[in-house]
Amino acid sequence: MAALALADRPAPTVAPAETRIGVANLDKVYGSGDGKVVAVSDVSFEIRRGEFVALLGPSGCGKSTILNMVAGLIKRSGGEIRIDGAPMEHGQVNPKVGYVFQRDTVFPWRTVEQNIGYGLEIAGVPAGERAERVRRAVRMAGLSGFESKFPSTLSGGMRQRVALMRTLIMKPEILLMDEPFGALDTHTKLEMHRILLDIWEEERQTVLFVTHDLGEALTLADRIILLSARPGRLKEDFAVTFPRPRDAVALREAPEFGRLFSHVWHSLGEEFRKAQGAAS
C-alpha cells in the first residue's frame, strides 16, 4: 500500500464550480429561554464534486442535525447552505439529492424488487426500463434469488441493502447517509462497506456520511470532518488518502490504517471525555 499522506487542515478553499455542498456559519438552536439548547454552532465546510466525506463526532454533537439541515428536513437557526451554489432552504426538495436513513425504511408489504423499484415507479419510468434497472441493482447488492421475498424474511443487513439500492437506483448526484449501518453487526457492516465502496467507485456520487464509528469513517471516506462535543463545532478536518479502490477488510490490517486511527482517535477521544463530563 502506498505511503499515507496525513494532514490536519481547515476546510479547503476550492473553486465554486467544484463545490457541491457548501455550509457556512451554520447554527441550530432548539427551544428558547431557560430551555434553550445550542445543538450546532458556527459550522462551515465545503464538499467537492465526487468527494466522500464522513461527519464524525460523539453522540449529541449535531451530526444528524447538520445532515438534516443540508437535506432541507430541519430548519436552520443561522448560517447558509448551498447545493451547487444555490441556497438550500427548509422544506425544499432537490432532485439531485438522495437520503439513506439510520433504519431501513423498506415497505413490509412490497417484495425486494418492488421496494427497490418504488422510486422509479413513482417517477413514471417505463416498466421495461424499470425492470432492467431493478435487476442490475439486485445484482450489485448481492440480492439475486431474493427478488420476490418480503422484508420479514430478510436479515437486517439485507433489508438495509434494499433500502440503499432504492435510493441509489434513482441515481442521485449527492448522497446523504445518516449512520445507515450503525445497527448492524461487524461482519454485516463490513459487507455493506464493500457494497457501498463498489457502487461509489462506479458512480462517484458526492457523499456526506454521518457516523460515530471511526473505523467506518476511515474505511469509506476521503476526508473526516470532526465535530466537537455539543454544541457541535468543526474541530478538525482530516485527509484520508488510502489508495482506492479499497478492500474494507484488508485496509484495517494495514499499518497506515492504525497510525491514522490513533491520530484521529486522540482528537475524538478528547470530545468523548468532554461529552461525558457534561452529562455527569
Secondary structure, DSSP 8 states (H G I E B T S, - for coil): -------EE------GGGEEEEEEEEEEEES-GGG-EEEEEEEEEEEETT-EEEEE-STTSSHHHHHHHHTTSS--SEEEEEETTEE--TT---TTEEEE-SS----TTS-HHHHHTHHHHHTT--HHHHHHHHHHHHHHTT-TT-TT--GGGS-HHHHHHHHHHHHHTT--SEEEEESTTTTS-HHHHHHHHHHHHHHHHHH--EEEEEES-HHHHHHH-SEEEEE-SSSB-EEEEEE----SS--TTGGGGSHHHHHHHHHHHHHHHHHHHHHHHHH-
